[in-house]
């Protein structure tokens, strides 16, 4: 997938005001509208212009796009970094919303960043002109990453969020704020934590909106997470796998002694029931053995392998033979 430089598409500088972006879009949309333009590939250019405007006219999408795309050049191979939107505070619970919805064909690049659909939870945008009206503030959304241990034990953390804002000159920037939050024991990927009253301000006597924090996990050096289940790849020596042994296995809540039966094959899942992420139905913890072969570097080590070769009538490739 190729990176799209939306500023280049609209012919504006990265620091352009929102009014400058609108003016450039209107000019280019008139020039390349397929009903009137005689330019080659006018329809394709018109779609590209519409997509670029759908992002840059939206304060939230533009701020996130600027953060993620500052190091990329137009046409370079591109894959969105994992959790690239972490810590951004938005008024929509996905990137498909915000302002007028883009109704054209969405490119793969657009969908990889902002998705396809749009839906809004909570408060709506309202005019502040009528001071007698009372509306609850708009709900905000953000994604945060926590450690696996936080889900096992619960934790108190200070998080930093970045809220896109538009200044008086029409430039987009971000406003940072810190929040002290409590992470409940047993929280899982995709779950939303609701912080009452931490969203947008209300109108009149309407209360503040709420803030919804979508939970994700930081990459862990040894564990993999699937829902409430947790996986650990456990390296075994050939003799441990062949003869069996007992190993002290680390799990996020401590450690357990695990008996490895003789002739344990690589990839066999060994289940520790209820040792996954806690909950009303706790997840399971799976140990997946891998066989690690020691190097034969000395004469003694080489002789040991040669003795094994003589002792076993073994061909690991019999399943490949015709």
Order of alpha helices (4+ residues) and beta strands (2+ residues): alpha-alpha-alpha-alpha-beta-alpha-beta-alpha-beta-beta-beta-beta-beta-beta-alpha-beta-beta-beta-beta-alpha
